[in-house]
Amino acid sequence: MEFEWAVASTLVIHDMVILPDERVPIARLLAFLEYGEQLANACAHKQAALAPDPKAQRFLATQARQEAMHAMVFRGAIGWLAPRHLGDSPFLPALDAYRRLLNQSLDRGVGCV
């Protein structure tokens, strides 16, 4: 990724300017997306364990690895934009409730391909 520092703490990435007061809000958005990718990773792992055949298991295991990579990319971007804010974003209660519902369904064997 090509970037340059235009003014003291203003970041320019491929002609896109990220101002100092935009870094933390963007990092918080990325943290929310990271959490979603972690959720998708855990879901795909559980689905792989429940899948009825080896082809579906491989597909879902690959999907889980891709979701983990997406989460890692978001985490790296957060660390680059606003390192002090790694892990400090509050998550929406609705998203956490959704995670619990997914886990309950998958623990019962529901939601498999």
Secondary structure by P-SEA (a helix, b strand, c coil): cccccccccbbbcccccccccaaaaaaaaaaaaaaaaaaaaaaaaaaaaacccaaaaaaaaaaaaaaaaaaaaaaaaaaaccccccccccccaaaaaaaaaaaaaaaaccccc
